[in-house]
Amino acid sequence: MVTTKQQVETLSPYQVQRYSRHIIMPQVGSQGQRSLLNASVLVVGAGGLGSPVSIYLALAGVGRLGIVDFDDVDITNLQRQILHHDNDIGRPKVDSARDTLNAYNKDVDVQVHAEPLTSENAMEIFADYDIVISGADNFAARYLINDAAYLSGKPLVDGSVLIFDGRATVYEPGKGCYRCVFPEPPPPGEVPSCAEAGVLGMMPGLVGTIQAAETAKLIMGIGDTLTGRMLLIDGLSMEFREIKVRRNPNCPLCGDNPTVTELVDYEQFCGIPTTGTG
């Protein structure tokens, strides 16, 4: 059961001091900081992307952070997953994540969902949060997260990494979704995973930090988010480029005549489980 945290109406002296570098910014101020403290964000995956996302949101004072993951910490994770440490090997990732986030900021309410995200539980889990962040590393999970976020009416802050490449964007209800760009998952085995192709350990940090910044902007209602734009990063050349992402009227999920109206069993559909977390 997800707890409801009391809304912050006035910043305490401790909070004024802790978040002073936010508060002195005219774009943020005390109102923006209160918005962060009163926000609830769900991070799907406590891996490569979920690590920097959740750490920076905890440091920023996001009031309630949900973490969905049921994997255990493996030694191969430690090259990039900064939520976890050597002595966490073998522990559930959600337990390691909660300990790390509480060590960074004890005032953040960390809610853990130690279970695989499935078509049966996704809508129920998503209902308790304002914004959803995808930290998944496989197509089965990405499509499930996208579909559940859209059907729940939640903004989705999406990111992915592979080898030296990264991608980040924001999908807001009514303004397009992942399926507008990639209507259907690729055939099983066509695109390698991080476990198969590898990933430079710093790339999840780069993309995840962008996801965290986009989430903070959504919460505070400031700046121009990546809604309608997809940021593509080539880490090997350190080139950034951008493509437009528009709602596709023929999209099978958010188009004019949708054919995807409920969540699909993507484990069977893609031939891979929906639980990878980079």
Backbone as CSV, one residue per row, in Angstrom:
resi,resn,N_x,N_y,N_z,CA_x,CA_y,CA_z,C_x,C_y,C_z
1,MET,0.840,-1.186,0.000,0.000,0.000,0.000,0.884,1.248,0.000
2,VAL,0.645,2.141,-0.938,1.403,3.388,-1.016,0.849,4.379,-0.008
3,THR,1.732,4.962,0.770,1.303,5.925,1.762,1.087,7.292,1.123
4,THR,0.252,8.096,1.753,0.014,9.469,1.312,0.772,10.403,2.229
5,LYS,1.679,11.187,1.651,2.487,12.092,2.436,1.780,13.438,2.563
6,GLN,1.848,14.021,3.756,1.203,15.306,3.988,1.805,16.375,3.090
7,GLN,0.942,17.181,2.484,1.387,18.229,1.577,2.146,19.327,2.322
8,VAL,3.206,19.811,1.684,4.025,20.871,2.262,3.466,22.207,1.808
9,GLU,3.030,23.035,2.749,2.503,24.360,2.434,3.506,25.460,2.748
10,THR,4.355,25.226,3.731,5.376,26.202,4.126,6.691,25.467,4.318
11,LEU,7.753,26.017,3.783,9.062,25.404,3.948,9.590,25.613,5.356
12,SER,10.141,24.563,5.941,10.758,24.669,7.252,12.114,25.366,7.127
13,PRO,12.662,25.873,8.230,14.009,26.467,8.161,15.050,25.501,7.604
14,TYR,14.934,24.223,7.964,15.847,23.213,7.426,15.709,23.121,5.916
15,GLN,14.473,23.094,5.412,14.249,22.981,3.979,14.713,24.226,3.241
16,VAL,14.511,25.380,3.833,14.992,26.617,3.201,16.496,26.571,3.031
17,GLN,17.191,26.066,4.038,18.650,25.985,3.951,19.090,24.885,2.988
18,ARG,18.463,23.723,3.101,18.871,22.583,2.262,18.679,22.874,0.779
19,TYR,17.553,23.496,0.436,17.226,23.730,-0.966,17.470,25.179,-1.394
20,SER,18.362,25.846,-0.693,18.582,27.275,-0.939,19.056,27.554,-2.361
21,ARG,19.836,26.639,-2.941,20.340,26.886,-4.297,19.240,26.742,-5.336
22,HIS,18.159,26.091,-4.981,16.967,26.101,-5.826,16.168,27.375,-5.589
23,ILE,15.965,27.687,-4.338,15.041,28.757,-3.975,15.508,30.111,-4.497
24,ILE,16.810,30.326,-4.574,17.306,31.626,-5.048,17.165,31.768,-6.563
25,MET,16.846,30.693,-7.259,16.636,30.779,-8.706,15.241,31.345,-8.981
26,PRO,15.132,32.403,-9.781,13.802,32.986,-10.024,12.843,32.025,-10.706
27,GLN,13.373,31.067,-11.486,12.499,30.105,-12.167,11.934,29.061,-11.207
28,VAL,12.546,28.927,-10.037,12.117,27.914,-9.069,11.465,28.579,-7.859
29,GLY,12.268,29.237,-7.048,11.732,29.907,-5.872,11.137,28.946,-4.867
30,SER,10.515,29.492,-3.853,9.905,28.639,-2.826,8.701,27.886,-3.371
31,GLN,7.977,28.487,-4.306,6.821,27.798,-4.879,7.246,26.560,-5.660
32,GLY,8.285,26.703,-6.474,8.773,25.560,-7.226,9.290,24.466,-6.316
33,GLN,9.977,24.858,-5.245,10.486,23.850,-4.318,9.352,23.132,-3.606
34,ARG,8.307,23.848,-3.269,7.145,23.194,-2.662,6.505,22.214,-3.646
35,SER,6.496,22.580,-4.928,5.949,21.671,-5.933,6.750,20.373,-5.974
36,LEU,8.069,20.480,-5.890,8.914,19.290,-5.861,8.625,18.454,-4.619
37,LEU,8.521,19.102,-3.483,8.290,18.395,-2.233,6.927,17.703,-2.206
38,ASN,5.978,18.240,-2.963,4.629,17.672,-2.968,4.395,16.697,-4.122
39,ALA,5.413,16.485,-4.944,5.243,15.635,-6.124,5.454,14.165,-5.792
40,SER,4.881,13.315,-6.639,5.106,11.873,-6.530,5.503,11.353,-7.906
41,VAL,6.616,10.633,-7.961,7.185,10.167,-9.224,7.478,8.676,-9.124
42,LEU,7.114,7.953,-10.170,7.388,6.522,-10.229,8.531,6.272,-11.197
43,VAL,9.569,5.585,-10.720,10.705,5.203,-11.549,10.630,3.699,-11.773
44,VAL,10.451,3.296,-13.028,10.383,1.874,-13.348,11.790,1.408,-13.698
45,GLY,12.397,0.674,-12.784,13.751,0.185,-12.978,14.746,0.869,-12.069
46,ALA,15.449,0.094,-11.270,16.480,0.630,-10.370,17.854,0.279,-10.911
47,GLY,18.018,0.461,-12.230,19.266,0.097,-12.888,20.050,1.294,-13.360
48,GLY,20.571,1.210,-14.606,21.451,2.242,-15.110,20.796,3.597,-15.218
49,LEU,19.596,3.662,-15.782,18.880,4.932,-15.898,18.177,5.302,-14.596
50,GLY,17.569,4.322,-13.958,16.853,4.605,-12.716,17.747,5.117,-11.612
51,SER,19.031,4.764,-11.649,19.954,5.209,-10.600,20.124,6.727,-10.587
52,PRO,20.619,7.357,-11.654,20.778,8.808,-11.609,19.453,9.545,-11.510
53,VAL,18.428,9.020,-12.169,17.111,9.657,-12.084,16.657,9.763,-10.632
54,SER,16.639,8.639,-9.942,16.101,8.634,-8.577,17.005,9.385,-7.608
55,ILE,18.325,9.298,-7.797,19.232,10.016,-6.900,19.040,11.519,-7.034
56,TYR,19.019,12.033,-8.264,18.878,13.478,-8.436,17.500,13.976,-8.021
57,LEU,16.455,13.184,-8.223,15.130,13.610,-7.765,15.052,13.588,-6.246
58,ALA,15.708,12.612,-5.619,15.752,12.599,-4.154,16.510,13.808,-3.631
59,LEU,17.646,14.118,-4.234,18.414,15.291,-3.811,17.620,16.571,-3.994
60,ALA,16.794,16.618,-5.048,15.987,17.811,-5.325,14.821,17.957,-4.367
61,GLY,14.519,16.889,-3.624,13.450,16.966,-2.640,12.101,16.478,-3.111
62,VAL,12.055,15.725,-4.203,10.762,15.157,-4.627,10.195,14.329,-3.481
63,GLY,8.979,14.644,-3.098,8.440,14.127,-1.842,8.262,12.631,-1.768
64,ARG,7.783,12.029,-2.873,7.549,10.588,-2.860,8.093,9.977,-4.141
65,LEU,8.976,9.012,-3.978,9.582,8.310,-5.098,9.187,6.840,-5.026
66,GLY,8.571,6.352,-6.080,8.284,4.933,-6.178,9.320,4.255,-7.057
67,ILE,9.769,3.080,-6.650,10.761,2.320,-7.394,10.185,0.938,-7.690
68,VAL,10.099,0.601,-8.985,9.613,-0.719,-9.389,10.783,-1.545,-9.894
69,ASP,11.047,-2.676,-9.271,12.103,-3.585,-9.725,12.026,-4.841,-8.866
70,PHE,12.299,-5.989,-9.447,12.342,-7.180,-8.608,13.627,-7.984,-8.822
71,ASP,14.599,-7.383,-9.546,15.890,-8.041,-9.713,16.745,-7.884,-8.460
72,ASP,17.757,-8.731,-8.351,18.777,-8.591,-7.317,20.011,-7.912,-7.914
73,VAL,20.793,-7.292,-7.062,22.018,-6.634,-7.499,23.033,-7.689,-7.906
74,ASP,23.590,-7.513,-9.094,24.595,-8.430,-9.637,25.898,-7.664,-9.820
75,ILE,27.019,-8.367,-9.744,28.308,-7.699,-9.873,28.440,-6.948,-11.198
76,THR,27.775,-7.435,-12.260,27.863,-6.759,-13.555,27.119,-5.426,-13.567
77,ASN,26.239,-5.202,-12.584,25.517,-3.934,-12.504,26.398,-2.783,-12.046
78,LEU,27.444,-3.096,-11.298,28.182,-2.062,-10.573,29.015,-1.158,-11.481
79,GLN,29.162,-1.526,-12.735,29.898,-0.703,-13.694,29.146,0.579,-14.032
80,ARG,27.827,0.644,-13.740,27.033,1.800,-14.165,25.866,2.132,-13.230
81,GLN,25.430,1.216,-12.396,24.227,1.428,-11.595,24.611,2.001,-10.233
82,ILE,24.636,3.327,-10.149,25.212,4.016,-8.997,24.330,3.984,-7.755
83,LEU,23.155,3.404,-7.833,22.345,3.187,-6.632,22.931,2.103,-5.746
84,HIS,23.745,1.213,-6.326,24.168,0.009,-5.634,25.684,-0.004,-5.421
85,HIS,26.094,-0.764,-4.387,27.498,-0.829,-3.997,27.946,-2.285,-3.878
86,ASP,29.228,-2.468,-3.677,29.763,-3.825,-3.603,29.039,-4.689,-2.576
87,ASN,28.757,-4.113,-1.417,28.134,-4.913,-0.362,26.637,-5.142,-0.587
88,ASP,26.101,-4.625,-1.708,24.701,-4.870,-2.037,24.520,-6.070,-2.958
89,ILE,25.592,-6.662,-3.436,25.487,-7.794,-4.359,24.643,-8.906,-3.724
90,GLY,23.647,-9.339,-4.447,22.744,-10.369,-3.952,21.493,-9.830,-3.283
91,ARG,21.482,-8.553,-2.937,20.297,-7.947,-2.307,19.276,-7.546,-3.364
92,PRO,17.999,-7.491,-3.011,17.011,-6.934,-3.941,17.372,-5.491,-4.288
93,LYS,17.254,-5.143,-5.545,17.601,-3.789,-5.964,16.757,-2.721,-5.262
94,VAL,15.482,-3.028,-5.015,14.643,-2.022,-4.371,15.115,-1.724,-2.951
95,ASP,15.648,-2.735,-2.246,16.159,-2.506,-0.894,17.431,-1.671,-0.935
96,SER,18.321,-2.010,-1.845,19.536,-1.228,-2.006,19.212,0.204,-2.407
97,ALA,18.253,0.364,-3.334,17.862,1.696,-3.785,17.289,2.525,-2.644
98,ARG,16.420,1.912,-1.846,15.814,2.648,-0.737,16.875,3.101,0.267
99,ASP,17.823,2.240,0.580,18.877,2.615,1.518,19.712,3.768,0.986
100,THR,20.060,3.699,-0.296,20.880,4.759,-0.888,20.128,6.074,-0.928
101,LEU,18.867,6.045,-1.347,18.094,7.279,-1.452,17.828,7.879,-0.081
102,ASN,17.555,7.049,0.916,17.353,7.569,2.271,18.629,8.168,2.839
103,ALA,19.787,7.613,2.434,21.052,8.175,2.881,21.283,9.556,2.271
104,TYR,20.813,9.751,1.042,20.941,11.054,0.391,19.968,12.076,0.973
105,ASN,18.744,11.654,1.259,17.739,12.596,1.761,16.697,11.825,2.552
106,LYS,16.766,11.929,3.862,15.890,11.147,4.732,14.434,11.604,4.662
107,ASP,14.200,12.803,4.100,12.833,13.315,4.037,12.040,12.775,2.861
108,VAL,12.716,12.116,1.912,12.014,11.564,0.758,11.341,10.248,1.138
109,ASP,10.076,10.130,0.810,9.319,8.909,1.075,9.540,7.949,-0.089
110,VAL,10.352,6.938,0.124,10.663,5.965,-0.927,9.720,4.778,-0.807
111,GLN,8.907,4.589,-1.834,7.973,3.473,-1.877,8.515,2.427,-2.844
112,VAL,8.672,1.199,-2.388,9.238,0.161,-3.252,8.152,-0.807,-3.698
113,HIS,8.263,-1.199,-4.942,7.360,-2.200,-5.534,8.251,-3.341,-6.004
114,ALA,8.455,-4.302,-5.141,9.371,-5.421,-5.410,8.643,-6.503,-6.193
115,GLU,8.310,-6.180,-7.418,7.561,-7.104,-8.263,7.783,-6.727,-9.720
116,PRO,7.645,-7.680,-10.617,7.734,-7.325,-12.032,6.535,-6.485,-12.438
117,LEU,6.753,-5.509,-13.305,5.645,-4.741,-13.858,4.971,-5.595,-14.920
118,THR,3.669,-5.785,-14.791,2.927,-6.637,-15.708,1.663,-5.927,-16.166
119,SER,1.003,-6.539,-17.148,-0.255,-5.980,-17.624,-1.337,-6.042,-16.550
120,GLU,-1.128,-6.889,-15.527,-2.112,-7.002,-14.454,-1.947,-5.934,-13.378
121,ASN,-0.716,-5.496,-13.114,-0.525,-4.562,-11.994,-0.121,-3.150,-12.404
122,ALA,0.203,-2.932,-13.678,0.752,-1.636,-14.085,-0.212,-0.485,-13.820
123,MET,-1.455,-0.632,-14.183,-2.413,0.463,-14.010,-2.606,0.799,-12.531
124,GLU,-2.633,-0.213,-11.692,-2.808,0.013,-10.248,-1.604,0.747,-9.665
125,ILE,-0.397,0.342,-10.058,0.807,0.995,-9.548,0.897,2.434,-10.052
126,PHE,0.650,2.656,-11.331,0.774,3.986,-11.924,-0.217,4.973,-11.317
127,ALA,-1.366,4.487,-10.870,-2.426,5.372,-10.383,-1.991,6.227,-9.205
128,ASP,-0.988,5.796,-8.454,-0.595,6.497,-7.237,0.472,7.567,-7.458
129,TYR,0.837,7.838,-8.714,1.931,8.767,-8.977,1.546,9.798,-10.031
130,ASP,2.227,10.953,-9.985,1.952,12.043,-10.920,2.640,11.837,-12.265
131,ILE,3.875,11.341,-12.236,4.709,11.216,-13.425,5.368,9.843,-13.408
132,VAL,5.537,9.251,-14.582,6.196,7.962,-14.714,7.503,8.148,-15.483
133,ILE,8.566,7.510,-15.015,9.865,7.543,-15.686,10.238,6.118,-16.075
134,SER,10.619,5.945,-17.328,11.023,4.625,-17.795,12.533,4.467,-17.686
135,GLY,12.942,3.439,-16.938,14.347,3.074,-16.853,14.560,1.662,-17.343
136,ALA,13.676,1.201,-18.243,13.734,-0.177,-18.735,14.779,-0.321,-19.823
137,ASP,15.261,-1.546,-20.009,16.292,-1.776,-21.010,15.874,-2.784,-22.075
138,ASN,14.559,-3.050,-22.189,14.103,-3.965,-23.243,12.764,-3.491,-23.787
139,PHE,12.468,-3.931,-24.991,11.283,-3.431,-25.677,9.986,-3.875,-25.014
140,ALA,9.966,-5.064,-24.476,8.749,-5.533,-23.823,8.329,-4.569,-22.718
141,ALA,9.285,-4.168,-21.901,8.984,-3.251,-20.807,8.646,-1.858,-21.322
142,ARG,9.363,-1.383,-22.326,9.119,-0.026,-22.829,7.704,0.131,-23.366
143,TYR,7.238,-0.855,-24.112,5.882,-0.760,-24.649,4.842,-0.869,-23.540
144,LEU,5.077,-1.730,-22.582,4.144,-1.848,-21.467,4.076,-0.550,-20.681
145,ILE,5.231,0.050,-20.381,5.266,1.309,-19.630,4.569,2.412,-20.416
146,ASN,4.866,2.496,-21.719,4.245,3.525,-22.559,2.727,3.389,-22.577
147,ASP,2.262,2.171,-22.806,0.826,1.955,-22.913,0.123,2.239,-21.589
148,ALA,0.720,1.789,-20.491,0.103,2.005,-19.180,0.104,3.484,-18.817
149,ALA,1.178,4.200,-19.146,1.219,5.635,-18.855,0.149,6.369,-19.644
150,TYR,0.026,6.050,-20.920,-0.983,6.728,-21.743,-2.391,6.418,-21.242
151,LEU,-2.673,5.145,-20.994,-4.013,4.763,-20.542,-4.319,5.305,-19.150
152,SER,-3.261,5.612,-18.363,-3.443,6.200,-17.034,-3.505,7.720,-17.077
153,GLY,-3.204,8.301,-18.232,-3.190,9.755,-18.342,-2.000,10.397,-17.658
154,LYS,-0.862,9.669,-17.597,0.322,10.176,-16.901,1.398,10.590,-17.906
155,PRO,2.099,11.696,-17.661,3.276,12.006,-18.479,4.335,10.926,-18.299
156,LEU,5.028,10.612,-19.396,6.081,9.603,-19.375,7.390,10.249,-19.797
157,VAL,8.394,10.155,-18.931,9.738,10.646,-19.245,10.555,9.424,-19.650
158,ASP,10.868,9.342,-20.933,11.442,8.130,-21.496,12.916,8.318,-21.804
159,GLY,13.681,7.249,-21.655,15.094,7.281,-21.996,15.582,5.885,-22.323
160,SER,16.659,5.814,-23.079,17.260,4.521,-23.381,18.730,4.718,-23.702
161,VAL,19.507,3.663,-23.491,20.942,3.691,-23.785,21.353,2.347,-24.363
162,LEU,22.370,2.383,-25.217,22.959,1.157,-25.750,24.325,1.506,-26.334
163,ILE,25.328,0.807,-25.904,26.712,1.000,-26.344,27.128,2.449,-26.051
164,PHE,27.254,3.303,-27.070,27.619,4.713,-26.870,26.446,5.649,-27.150
165,ASP,25.264,5.111,-27.383,24.134,5.926,-27.818,23.111,6.105,-26.701
166,GLY,22.480,7.268,-26.697,21.432,7.548,-25.728,20.301,8.317,-26.371
167,ARG,19.133,8.230,-25.746,17.948,8.901,-26.278,17.069,9.317,-25.110
168,ALA,16.467,10.502,-25.205,15.556,10.963,-24.162,14.436,11.781,-24.779
169,THR,13.241,11.632,-24.228,12.097,12.414,-24.678,11.032,12.403,-23.593
170,VAL,9.991,13.204,-23.798,8.853,13.259,-22.880,7.579,13.066,-23.685
171,TYR,6.725,12.170,-23.218,5.418,11.967,-23.839,4.344,12.437,-22.873
172,GLU,3.620,13.468,-23.273,2.503,13.945,-22.461,1.195,13.504,-23.105
173,PRO,0.182,13.205,-22.298,-1.093,12.750,-22.840,-1.633,13.724,-23.895
174,GLY,-2.026,13.175,-25.040,-2.570,13.989,-26.107,-1.531,14.590,-27.034
175,LYS,-0.239,14.369,-26.721,0.823,14.967,-27.524,1.773,13.912,-28.088
176,GLY,1.261,12.719,-28.274,2.077,11.661,-28.832,2.541,10.666,-27.794
177,CYS,3.023,9.517,-28.260,3.505,8.484,-27.371,4.610,7.695,-28.077
178,TYR,5.177,6.750,-27.384,6.272,5.941,-27.925,5.859,5.239,-29.217
179,ARG,4.595,4.815,-29.279,4.124,4.101,-30.464,3.958,5.020,-31.678
180,CYS,3.879,6.326,-31.458,3.835,7.244,-32.602,5.133,7.178,-33.388
181,VAL,6.230,6.866,-32.699,7.546,6.766,-33.332,7.846,5.322,-33.705
182,PHE,7.531,4.408,-32.788,7.814,2.977,-32.984,6.506,2.217,-32.763
183,PRO,5.689,2.071,-33.802,4.337,1.511,-33.626,4.302,0.126,-33.002
184,GLU,5.248,-0.735,-33.374,5.247,-2.108,-32.870,6.659,-2.500,-32.441
185,PRO,6.775,-3.398,-31.471,8.102,-3.873,-31.067,8.783,-4.620,-32.209
186,PRO,10.108,-4.592,-32.250,10.825,-5.365,-33.263,10.732,-6.855,-32.958
187,PRO,10.999,-7.692,-33.931,10.988,-9.136,-33.672,12.012,-9.503,-32.604
188,PRO,11.742,-10.519,-31.798,12.686,-10.931,-30.760,14.073,-11.194,-31.329
189,GLY,15.087,-10.631,-30.668,16.463,-10.869,-31.063,16.998,-9.935,-32.125
190,GLU,16.138,-9.088,-32.717,16.603,-8.210,-33.794,17.491,-7.092,-33.262
191,VAL,17.140,-6.559,-32.087,17.924,-5.491,-31.476,18.545,-6.033,-30.192
192,PRO,19.858,-5.949,-30.032,20.495,-6.505,-28.834,20.194,-5.680,-27.592
193,SER,20.278,-6.301,-26.438,20.127,-5.609,-25.166,21.504,-5.158,-24.680
194,CYS,21.515,-4.411,-23.582,22.795,-3.995,-22.995,23.624,-5.205,-22.586
195,ALA,22.944,-6.249,-22.123,23.675,-7.449,-21.703,24.346,-8.125,-22.882
196,GLU,23.782,-7.936,-24.074,24.336,-8.581,-25.263,25.352,-7.700,-25.983
197,ALA,25.093,-6.380,-26.026,25.942,-5.477,-26.809,26.841,-4.611,-25.945
198,GLY,26.483,-4.445,-24.675,27.267,-3.610,-23.783,26.804,-2.164,-23.773
199,VAL,27.287,-1.406,-22.811,26.981,0.017,-22.715,28.102,0.700,-21.945
200,LEU,28.561,1.837,-22.449,29.548,2.627,-21.723,28.922,3.071,-20.402
201,GLY,29.594,2.804,-19.294,28.989,3.019,-17.984,28.512,4.426,-17.725
202,MET,29.084,5.418,-18.387,28.700,6.807,-18.152,27.438,7.203,-18.912
203,MET,27.080,6.475,-19.967,25.928,6.871,-20.784,24.607,6.863,-20.009
204,PRO,24.325,5.850,-19.175,23.101,5.935,-18.383,23.085,7.149,-17.454
205,GLY,24.254,7.526,-16.947,24.312,8.713,-16.097,23.943,9.968,-16.851
206,LEU,24.416,10.070,-18.091,24.113,11.234,-18.925,22.628,11.298,-19.251
207,VAL,22.080,10.200,-19.748,20.669,10.186,-20.139,19.756,10.276,-18.920
208,GLY,20.096,9.544,-17.855,19.263,9.577,-16.656,19.212,10.946,-16.014
209,THR,20.308,11.684,-16.061,20.317,13.038,-15.523,19.411,13.953,-16.336
210,ILE,19.411,13.772,-17.651,18.484,14.539,-18.496,17.037,14.189,-18.139
211,GLN,16.754,12.927,-17.933,15.401,12.527,-17.534,14.994,13.179,-16.211
212,ALA,15.930,13.233,-15.268,15.626,13.857,-13.982,15.325,15.343,-14.154
213,ALA,16.108,16.022,-14.991,15.884,17.447,-15.227,14.527,17.682,-15.893
214,GLU,14.187,16.837,-16.863,12.900,16.981,-17.529,11.744,16.749,-16.551
215,THR,11.918,15.802,-15.653,10.887,15.529,-14.652,10.698,16.723,-13.730
216,ALA,11.797,17.317,-13.283,11.705,18.497,-12.413,11.001,19.650,-13.121
217,LYS,11.293,19.848,-14.400,10.640,20.908,-15.165,9.142,20.650,-15.296
218,LEU,8.767,19.390,-15.526,7.347,19.052,-15.587,6.649,19.346,-14.263
219,ILE,7.289,18.965,-13.178,6.693,19.175,-11.858,6.473,20.651,-11.587
220,MET,7.472,21.471,-11.918,7.398,22.904,-11.608,6.725,23.720,-12.700
221,GLY,6.486,23.103,-13.861,5.842,23.829,-14.950,6.711,24.930,-15.521
222,ILE,7.994,24.667,-15.668,8.921,25.684,-16.160,9.652,25.192,-17.407
223,GLY,10.157,26.144,-18.188,11.019,25.818,-19.309,10.314,25.091,-20.436
224,ASP,11.094,24.697,-21.405,10.618,23.906,-22.539,11.088,22.467,-22.355
225,THR,10.156,21.582,-22.154,10.520,20.179,-21.966,10.760,19.524,-23.320
226,LEU,11.150,18.274,-23.283,11.375,17.505,-24.502,10.082,16.939,-25.079
227,THR,8.945,17.420,-24.622,7.680,17.029,-25.226,7.679,17.465,-26.693
228,GLY,7.419,16.516,-27.580,7.425,16.821,-29.002,8.802,16.810,-29.638
229,ARG,9.812,16.472,-28.841,11.182,16.415,-29.344,11.865,15.187,-28.761
230,MET,12.749,14.594,-29.531,13.553,13.484,-29.036,15.018,13.863,-29.169
231,LEU,15.725,13.821,-28.048,17.144,14.143,-28.018,17.945,12.876,-28.255
232,LEU,18.805,12.898,-29.276,19.651,11.760,-29.627,21.095,12.109,-29.299
233,ILE,21.764,11.221,-28.579,23.117,11.487,-28.106,24.057,10.410,-28.640
234,ASP,25.120,10.861,-29.301,26.197,9.969,-29.723,27.357,10.200,-28.767
235,GLY,27.513,9.294,-27.812,28.535,9.479,-26.794,29.945,9.352,-27.322
236,LEU,30.121,8.669,-28.440,31.460,8.481,-28.975,31.985,9.758,-29.615
237,SER,31.116,10.482,-30.304,31.518,11.767,-30.901,31.078,12.947,-30.046
238,MET,30.260,12.677,-29.009,29.639,13.685,-28.154,28.878,14.714,-29.000
239,GLU,28.074,14.185,-29.913,27.189,15.013,-30.717,25.749,14.828,-30.239
240,PHE,25.038,15.928,-30.133,23.637,15.921,-29.749,22.817,16.409,-30.946
241,ARG,21.758,15.691,-31.250,20.847,16.194,-32.271,19.415,15.909,-31.837
242,GLU,18.501,16.511,-32.530,17.113,16.490,-32.097,16.212,16.182,-33.281
243,ILE,15.193,15.368,-33.037,14.178,15.118,-34.049,12.812,15.456,-33.464
244,LYS,11.889,15.844,-34.336,10.540,16.155,-33.900,9.749,14.876,-33.659
245,VAL,8.932,14.906,-32.633,8.038,13.789,-32.327,6.621,14.349,-32.241
246,ARG,5.798,13.977,-33.180,4.419,14.482,-33.202,3.439,13.327,-33.012
247,ARG,2.284,13.660,-32.498,1.234,12.655,-32.400,0.889,12.162,-33.796
248,ASN,0.894,10.850,-33.942,0.577,10.225,-35.222,-0.910,9.848,-35.233
249,PRO,-1.698,10.445,-36.124,-3.131,10.090,-36.129,-3.387,8.624,-36.418
250,ASN,-2.379,7.933,-36.968,-2.513,6.502,-37.238,-1.881,5.643,-36.141
251,CYS,-1.464,6.269,-35.048,-0.852,5.527,-33.948,-1.833,4.481,-33.421
252,PRO,-1.363,3.247,-33.194,-2.273,2.205,-32.704,-2.754,2.425,-31.271
253,LEU,-2.081,3.339,-30.540,-2.488,3.586,-29.152,-3.209,4.920,-28.990
254,CYS,-2.576,6.021,-29.421,-3.150,7.349,-29.170,-3.687,8.009,-30.431
255,GLY,-3.794,7.249,-31.535,-4.290,7.793,-32.786,-5.800,7.944,-32.814
256,ASP,-6.291,8.312,-33.977,-7.728,8.576,-34.126,-8.571,7.304,-34.038
257,ASN,-8.010,6.197,-34.445,-8.729,4.918,-34.400,-7.845,3.865,-33.747
258,PRO,-7.677,3.947,-32.432,-6.719,3.064,-31.752,-7.133,1.602,-31.813
259,THR,-6.117,0.762,-31.971,-6.333,-0.683,-31.922,-5.800,-1.279,-30.622
260,VAL,-4.940,-0.541,-29.933,-4.442,-0.968,-28.626,-5.250,-0.228,-27.567
261,THR,-6.156,-0.908,-26.942,-7.055,-0.285,-25.969,-6.891,-0.865,-24.571
262,GLU,-6.040,-1.862,-24.441,-5.742,-2.440,-23.142,-4.317,-2.970,-23.171
263,LEU,-3.789,-3.264,-21.997,-2.409,-3.710,-21.918,-2.267,-5.126,-22.464
264,VAL,-1.137,-5.353,-23.133,-0.867,-6.620,-23.802,0.173,-7.390,-23.008
265,ASP,0.128,-8.709,-23.103,1.144,-9.550,-22.486,2.401,-9.480,-23.342
266,TYR,3.253,-8.503,-23.044,4.417,-8.269,-23.891,5.511,-9.309,-23.707
267,GLU,5.477,-10.056,-22.629,6.482,-11.116,-22.471,6.321,-12.140,-23.581
268,GLN,5.073,-12.521,-23.848,4.821,-13.448,-24.938,5.027,-12.771,-26.286
269,PHE,4.570,-11.508,-26.364,4.605,-10.814,-27.639,6.023,-10.623,-28.151
270,CYS,6.936,-10.246,-27.229,8.312,-9.972,-27.637,9.244,-11.153,-27.441
271,GLY,8.815,-12.111,-26.643,9.680,-13.252,-26.407,10.738,-12.997,-25.360
272,ILE,10.637,-11.874,-24.642,11.583,-11.564,-23.579,10.813,-11.032,-22.387
273,PRO,11.347,-11.171,-21.148,10.643,-10.686,-19.978,10.640,-9.174,-19.923
274,THR,9.728,-8.607,-19.117,9.543,-7.165,-19.058,10.255,-6.526,-17.876
275,THR,11.284,-7.153,-17.368,11.824,-6.692,-16.092,13.217,-6.130,-16.159
276,GLY,13.830,-6.060,-17.334,15.196,-5.558,-17.402,15.287,-4.099,-17.014
277,THR,16.372,-3.726,-16.346,16.512,-2.367,-15.844,17.875,-1.789,-16.151
278,GLY,18.482,-2.179,-17.210,19.711,-1.539,-17.684,20.921,-1.817,-16.861
